[in-house]
Amino acid sequence: MTNFDASQTSSHGEGDQRERLEPRTGEIATPPVRLTPQAAVDAAAWYVSGPVLVIMLAPALGALALGLAAGAPFSAFWPVAGMVLIVSWLLAWLAWSILTPRWRLWAYERVDDIDELKRIALADRVLWPEGHIIHRSELAPPVLRAKLAMIEAERQAAAEMRARAAAPAKAKPKPRTKAPAKPLAKTKTVAAKATPKPVKPKSPAS
């Protein structure tokens, strides 16, 4: 896929710029340049919006220019221009449906924060909300959809790891130390003294 020149690059992923070995060819492949979400969305204006506008307007404007050049009255060629405009709109929608998933993959491979990328793309009308009829019209083969889902899962896991690393470590509660048991007071056992029974004096023998 064609690489776009963008002046805004992301500071994240600088460590990923090291060369890696391409498994298929065995050649050294340079990883894609990291971009900010805004830079990736700006690139969509050239990769998606530009071709779509050309396909949408060029045929109708060409038919209108030919009619004016031929000197035909407007009432004669406006139906033809209208039909050309309708066909060109359908072709533009088809082009958008094909180009958007491929731009999405191009952006996912170069952006760290995919959630921010989606937010900016939705605001700029590059993407449409999930479930929208236009979003469902994106034409992506199963292999491309699987790759997009895999990249999203990897970015989500990386974001969670960064969040856990940035979160302050919780102080471990100090173990409760039991107070030393007080020694039991020695109880003095007083031996009960047996009191002698009184002896009755014997009466003298009579």
Helices and strands as residue ranges (DSSP letters): G 14-17, E 20-21, E 28-29, H 37-44, I 45-49, H 50-70, H 74-108, H 114-123, H 133-136, H 142-166
